Amino acid sequence: MASAETARRTFEVLNDVISLDDEAREIYEYDPQAYQDMLRHAPWRSDATFFRRVRISVVALMKMVLHARAGGNLEVMGLMQGAVRPESHSFYIMDAFALPVHGTETRVNAQNEAYEYMVSYMEGCNRVSLPQNAVGWYHSHPGYRCWLSGIDVQTQETNQQQDPFVAVVIDPRHTMTMGRVDIGAFRTYPRDYRAEHGSNAERTSLPAGKVADYGAHADKYYALDVQLFTTKAMRPVFELLWNEYWASTLETSPSLLQRSLDVQQTAMLVERLRASAAGIAGAGMLPGSSQFAHTARNAPSAQGSEVEQLVEKLQRRRLKQPLAQIAQDADQQAANARHECLREVVKSALFGTAKPAWPQGT
């Protein structure tokens, strides 16, 4: 039990969990009239980036992470309950529950069954005096980090019609290997809004079905700062959920999971290389090819900043080539592998020679 307690405290430190005991009264207080007044005023409708932060309780976090991990390689989806604080431009996520949806390795589909379940659940909360509003939805991206696909953007746009609403994405596989919850929160821009910058989602190896989608919609949404918190009132529930999370963690080897993730990402790279082979065999796909030479030859005579702009344009075009993008992902994967090897060396030096986690002779 002492080990679980130490692990929980370490988890809180790694994830920068803060205590909001001083704000507990405001967090738990619910004034239906004030909520309706806020909806009528709706300051977020005149400011595309009005909401800047999402505060998630450790209870809601544990429920979402456990649900995401239970999904394995399939995406899962759920709803989040809480409150909105316009004065601090923040969402407060107090609780979450899973939705019965059909998931695949690259998407989730919320059918009528899920909507009926959601309505029934919310009505049940009101009957037992838990009048927390639905303020967001979450889903998982197992192994390919936190960002919004085209379908995710459409879902969030629909949800934001009943403002305020936020989308949260969790990567359970990277959460296991990093020891820190890999989570992101996003809101979409109005359709007539032109963003100066897109999402800051980190590039990663993706399933074949997601490669074209990654970054294609980055100018349609923005990321909110995510902050995890606890209060004295929720700590007993958090500890109960933590025991379940800790038991699940003990049953899973992060090193073995990392190797499984490496194998999966390597297979993705191979698949992308094969898909790119036909394309780069044609004219003008490789950096330094005739297409680039033609652009350079036909560029007008220029000096100074115009030359720099031309170089920058060619550089951007080079980085967009399929092989260049695959090479970036391969470099990142190699860096992760080196980090894992270094971690194993350090563990071996500190605790003695570790037994290999794979069968001998393979």
C-alpha positions as CSV (number, residue, x, y, z in Angstrom):
1,M,0.0,0.0,0.0
2,A,2.9,2.3,0.7
3,S,4.1,1.8,-2.8
4,A,0.8,2.8,-4.2
5,E,0.8,5.9,-2.0
6,T,4.3,6.8,-3.2
7,A,3.3,6.2,-6.8
8,R,0.2,8.4,-6.4
9,R,2.2,11.2,-5.0
10,T,4.7,10.9,-7.8
11,F,1.9,10.9,-10.3
12,E,0.6,14.1,-8.9
13,V,4.0,15.8,-9.1
14,L,4.7,14.6,-12.7
15,N,1.3,15.9,-13.8
16,D,1.5,19.2,-11.8
17,V,-1.7,18.5,-9.9
18,I,-2.8,21.5,-7.8
19,S,-5.1,21.8,-4.8
20,L,-8.1,24.1,-5.2
21,D,-9.5,23.8,-1.6
22,D,-9.7,27.6,-1.4
23,E,-12.1,27.6,-4.4
24,A,-14.0,24.4,-3.5
25,R,-17.2,26.3,-2.5
26,E,-17.4,28.1,-5.9
27,I,-16.5,25.0,-7.8
28,Y,-19.3,22.8,-6.2
29,E,-21.9,25.6,-6.0
30,Y,-24.6,25.5,-8.7
31,D,-26.9,28.4,-9.4
32,P,-29.3,27.6,-12.3
33,Q,-30.4,31.2,-12.7
34,A,-26.7,32.4,-12.9
35,Y,-26.1,29.6,-15.5
36,Q,-29.0,30.8,-17.7
37,D,-27.8,34.4,-17.4
38,M,-24.3,33.3,-18.5
39,L,-25.8,31.5,-21.5
40,R,-27.8,34.6,-22.6
41,H,-24.7,36.8,-22.3
42,A,-22.4,34.3,-24.0
43,P,-19.2,36.3,-24.2
44,W,-17.5,33.5,-26.1
45,R,-19.6,34.1,-29.2
46,S,-17.9,37.5,-29.8
47,D,-14.4,36.2,-29.0
48,A,-13.3,33.1,-30.9
49,T,-10.6,32.3,-28.3
50,F,-12.5,33.3,-25.2
51,F,-11.9,30.1,-23.4
52,R,-8.2,29.6,-22.7
53,R,-8.0,27.0,-19.9
54,V,-9.5,23.6,-18.9
55,R,-9.2,22.5,-15.3
56,I,-9.8,18.8,-14.9
57,S,-10.4,17.1,-11.6
58,V,-8.3,14.1,-10.8
59,V,-11.5,12.0,-10.4
60,A,-12.7,12.9,-13.9
61,L,-9.1,12.3,-15.2
62,M,-8.9,8.8,-13.7
63,K,-12.2,7.8,-15.2
64,M,-11.2,9.0,-18.6
65,V,-7.7,7.4,-18.5
66,L,-9.1,4.1,-17.3
67,H,-11.8,4.1,-20.0
68,A,-9.2,5.0,-22.7
69,R,-6.9,2.2,-21.5
70,A,-9.7,-0.3,-21.4
71,G,-10.3,0.4,-25.1
72,G,-6.9,-1.0,-26.1
73,N,-6.2,-0.1,-29.7
74,L,-9.7,1.0,-30.3
75,E,-10.9,4.6,-29.8
76,V,-13.4,5.2,-27.0
77,M,-15.7,8.2,-26.3
78,G,-17.4,9.8,-23.3
79,L,-19.0,12.9,-21.9
80,M,-17.6,15.4,-19.4
81,Q,-19.7,17.2,-16.7
82,G,-18.8,20.4,-14.9
83,A,-19.0,24.1,-14.9
84,V,-17.9,27.2,-16.8
85,R,-16.3,30.2,-15.2
86,P,-16.4,33.1,-17.7
87,E,-14.4,35.4,-15.3
88,S,-11.4,33.1,-15.5
89,H,-12.1,32.0,-19.2
90,S,-12.0,28.4,-17.9
91,F,-13.9,25.1,-18.0
92,Y,-14.0,23.1,-14.8
93,I,-14.4,19.3,-15.5
94,M,-15.7,17.6,-12.4
95,D,-16.8,14.2,-13.6
96,A,-17.0,12.1,-16.8
97,F,-18.8,9.0,-18.0
98,A,-18.3,6.6,-20.8
99,L,-20.7,6.4,-23.8
100,P,-21.7,3.1,-25.5
101,V,-20.2,3.8,-28.9
102,H,-18.7,1.7,-31.7
103,G,-15.0,2.3,-32.0
104,T,-12.3,1.4,-34.5
105,E,-8.5,1.9,-34.5
106,T,-8.9,5.4,-36.0
107,R,-12.4,6.7,-35.1
108,V,-15.4,6.5,-32.9
109,N,-19.0,6.7,-34.1
110,A,-21.7,8.0,-31.7
111,Q,-25.0,6.4,-32.7
112,N,-28.5,6.9,-31.4
113,E,-27.9,4.4,-28.6
114,A,-25.2,6.7,-27.3
115,Y,-27.4,9.8,-27.4
116,E,-30.2,8.0,-25.6
117,Y,-27.8,6.8,-22.9
118,M,-26.4,10.3,-22.5
119,V,-29.9,11.9,-22.0
120,S,-30.8,9.1,-19.6
121,Y,-27.6,9.6,-17.6
122,M,-28.0,13.3,-17.3
123,E,-31.6,12.9,-16.2
124,G,-30.5,10.4,-13.5
125,C,-27.9,13.0,-12.3
126,N,-30.7,15.6,-11.8
127,R,-32.8,13.1,-9.9
128,V,-30.0,12.4,-7.3
129,S,-29.2,16.2,-7.0
130,L,-26.1,16.2,-9.1
131,P,-27.0,19.0,-11.5
132,Q,-23.7,19.2,-13.3
133,N,-24.0,20.4,-16.9
134,A,-22.5,18.6,-19.9
135,V,-19.6,20.9,-20.8
136,G,-17.5,18.7,-23.1
137,W,-16.7,15.3,-24.7
138,Y,-13.6,13.2,-24.7
139,H,-12.2,10.4,-26.8
140,S,-8.9,8.5,-27.2
141,H,-6.2,8.4,-29.8
142,P,-4.4,5.2,-28.8
143,G,-0.7,5.6,-29.9
144,Y,-1.0,8.7,-32.1
145,R,-1.1,11.7,-29.7
146,C,-3.6,14.5,-29.1
147,W,-5.1,16.5,-32.0
148,L,-8.4,16.7,-33.9
149,S,-9.1,14.9,-37.1
150,G,-11.7,16.2,-39.7
151,I,-14.4,14.1,-38.1
152,D,-13.4,15.3,-34.6
153,V,-13.6,18.9,-35.9
154,Q,-17.1,18.3,-37.3
155,T,-18.2,16.7,-34.0
156,Q,-16.9,19.6,-32.0
157,E,-18.4,22.2,-34.3
158,T,-21.8,20.5,-33.8
159,N,-21.3,20.4,-30.0
160,Q,-20.3,24.1,-29.9
161,Q,-23.7,25.0,-31.3
162,Q,-24.9,24.3,-27.7
163,D,-22.1,26.4,-26.2
164,P,-20.1,26.2,-24.1
165,F,-18.4,22.9,-25.0
166,V,-14.8,21.6,-25.1
167,A,-13.2,18.6,-26.7
168,V,-10.6,16.5,-24.8
169,V,-8.3,13.9,-26.4
170,I,-6.2,11.3,-24.5
171,D,-3.5,9.0,-25.8
172,P,-3.5,6.0,-23.3
173,R,-0.5,4.3,-24.9
174,H,1.9,7.3,-24.6
175,T,0.4,7.9,-21.1
176,M,1.7,4.5,-20.1
177,T,5.2,4.9,-21.6
178,M,5.7,8.5,-20.4
179,G,4.4,8.3,-16.8
180,R,2.5,11.5,-17.5
181,V,-1.0,11.8,-18.9
182,D,-0.9,12.6,-22.6
183,I,-3.9,14.9,-22.9
184,G,-5.1,17.8,-25.0
185,A,-8.1,20.1,-24.9
186,F,-9.5,22.0,-28.0
187,R,-12.2,24.2,-29.3
188,T,-13.0,25.0,-32.9
189,Y,-13.1,28.5,-34.5
190,P,-16.3,29.9,-36.1
191,R,-16.5,28.8,-39.7
192,D,-15.9,32.4,-41.0
193,Y,-12.9,32.9,-38.7
194,R,-9.4,32.9,-40.1
195,A,-6.8,31.8,-37.6
196,E,-3.2,33.1,-37.7
197,H,-1.8,29.9,-36.3
198,G,-3.0,26.3,-36.3
199,S,-2.9,23.7,-33.6
200,N,0.4,23.0,-31.9
201,A,-0.1,19.2,-32.1
202,E,3.2,17.3,-32.0
203,R,4.1,15.3,-35.1
204,T,4.0,11.5,-34.6
205,S,3.8,8.3,-36.6
206,L,0.2,7.8,-37.5
207,P,-2.1,5.0,-38.8
208,A,-2.4,5.0,-42.6
209,G,-5.9,6.2,-42.3
210,K,-4.8,9.3,-40.4
211,V,-1.7,10.5,-42.3
212,A,-3.6,12.7,-44.7
213,D,-5.9,14.0,-41.9
214,Y,-3.1,15.1,-39.6
215,G,-2.6,18.8,-39.6
216,A,-5.1,19.3,-42.5
217,H,-7.6,20.9,-40.1
218,A,-5.2,22.6,-37.7
219,D,-6.4,26.1,-38.7
220,K,-10.0,25.2,-37.6
221,Y,-9.3,24.8,-33.9
222,Y,-7.0,25.9,-31.1
223,A,-5.6,24.2,-28.0
224,L,-6.5,25.2,-24.4
225,D,-4.1,25.0,-21.5
226,V,-4.9,21.9,-19.4
227,Q,-4.5,21.9,-15.6
228,L,-5.3,19.1,-13.2
229,F,-6.6,19.7,-9.8
230,T,-7.9,18.1,-6.6
231,T,-9.9,19.2,-3.6
232,K,-10.3,17.7,-0.1
233,A,-13.8,16.5,-0.9
234,M,-12.8,14.5,-3.9
235,R,-9.6,12.9,-2.5
236,P,-11.3,9.8,-1.1
237,V,-12.9,9.0,-4.5
238,F,-9.6,9.7,-6.2
239,E,-7.7,7.3,-3.9
240,L,-10.3,4.5,-4.8
241,L,-9.8,5.2,-8.5
242,W,-6.1,5.4,-8.1
243,N,-6.0,1.9,-6.5
244,E,-7.6,0.5,-9.7
245,Y,-5.3,2.6,-11.9
246,W,-2.2,1.5,-9.9
247,A,-3.2,-2.2,-10.1
248,S,-3.6,-1.9,-13.9
249,T,-0.2,-0.2,-14.1
250,L,1.5,-3.0,-12.1
251,E,0.1,-5.5,-14.6
252,T,1.6,-3.7,-17.5
253,S,5.3,-3.3,-18.3
254,P,6.0,0.2,-19.7
255,S,9.1,-1.2,-21.5
256,L,7.1,-3.9,-23.2
257,L,4.3,-1.5,-24.1
258,Q,6.9,0.9,-25.5
259,R,8.3,-1.9,-27.7
260,S,4.8,-2.8,-28.8
261,L,4.3,0.9,-29.7
262,D,7.6,0.9,-31.6
263,V,6.6,-2.1,-33.6
264,Q,3.3,-0.5,-34.4
265,Q,4.9,2.8,-35.5
266,T,7.5,1.0,-37.5
267,A,4.8,-0.9,-39.4
268,M,3.1,2.4,-40.0
269,L,6.3,3.9,-41.5
270,V,6.7,0.8,-43.7
271,E,3.1,1.1,-44.9
272,R,3.6,4.8,-45.7
273,L,6.8,4.1,-47.6
274,R,5.1,1.6,-49.7
275,A,2.2,4.0,-50.4
276,S,4.7,6.7,-51.3
277,A,6.7,4.6,-53.7
278,A,4.4,5.0,-56.6
279,G,4.1,8.7,-56.1
280,I,7.8,9.5,-55.9
281,A,8.5,7.4,-59.0
282,G,6.8,10.0,-61.0
283,A,8.1,13.4,-61.9
284,G,9.0,16.1,-59.5
285,M,8.3,14.5,-56.1
286,L,11.8,14.3,-54.7
287,P,13.7,17.3,-53.2
288,G,16.3,18.4,-55.8
289,S,14.3,17.0,-58.7
290,S,13.4,18.6,-61.9
291,Q,10.4,20.3,-60.3
292,F,12.6,22.2,-57.9
293,A,15.2,23.0,-60.6
294,H,12.4,24.3,-62.8
295,T,11.2,26.6,-60.0
296,A,14.7,27.9,-59.4
297,R,15.4,28.5,-63.1
298,N,12.2,30.4,-63.6
299,A,12.5,32.6,-60.5
300,P,13.0,36.2,-61.4
301,S,16.4,37.8,-60.7
302,A,16.3,38.9,-57.1
303,Q,18.5,39.9,-54.2
304,G,18.3,40.1,-50.5
305,S,14.9,39.4,-49.0
306,E,13.4,38.1,-52.2
307,V,16.1,35.4,-52.4
308,E,15.5,34.5,-48.8
309,Q,11.8,34.2,-49.5
310,L,12.5,31.9,-52.5
311,V,14.7,29.7,-50.4
312,E,12.1,29.5,-47.6
313,K,9.4,28.6,-50.2
314,L,11.6,25.8,-51.6
315,Q,12.4,24.6,-48.0
316,R,8.7,24.4,-47.1
317,R,8.0,22.5,-50.3
318,R,10.8,20.1,-49.5
319,L,9.5,19.4,-46.0
320,K,6.0,18.6,-47.4
321,Q,7.3,15.8,-49.6
322,P,6.2,12.4,-48.4
323,L,9.7,11.0,-47.9
324,A,10.8,14.1,-45.9
325,Q,7.8,13.7,-43.6
326,I,8.4,10.0,-43.2
327,A,12.1,10.7,-42.4
328,Q,11.1,13.2,-39.7
329,D,8.9,10.5,-38.1
330,A,11.6,7.9,-38.3
331,D,14.1,10.3,-36.6
332,Q,11.6,10.9,-33.8
333,Q,11.0,7.2,-33.4
334,A,14.8,6.6,-33.3
335,A,15.2,9.2,-30.6
336,N,12.4,7.6,-28.6
337,A,14.2,4.2,-28.9
338,R,17.5,5.7,-27.8
339,H,15.8,7.2,-24.8
340,E,14.3,3.8,-23.9
341,C,17.7,2.1,-24.2
342,L,19.3,4.8,-22.0
343,R,16.5,4.3,-19.4
344,E,17.2,0.5,-19.4
345,V,20.9,1.1,-19.0
346,V,20.3,3.4,-16.0
347,K,18.0,0.9,-14.4
348,S,20.5,-1.8,-14.9
349,A,23.3,0.3,-13.3
350,L,21.1,1.3,-10.3
351,F,19.5,-2.1,-9.6
352,G,21.8,-4.6,-11.1
353,T,21.6,-6.6,-14.4
354,A,18.0,-6.8,-15.5
355,K,16.6,-9.9,-17.1
356,P,15.6,-9.3,-20.7
357,A,11.9,-8.8,-21.3
358,W,11.9,-10.9,-24.4
359,P,12.5,-14.7,-25.0
360,Q,16.1,-15.8,-25.4
361,G,17.2,-16.7,-28.8
362,T,14.8,-14.4,-30.6
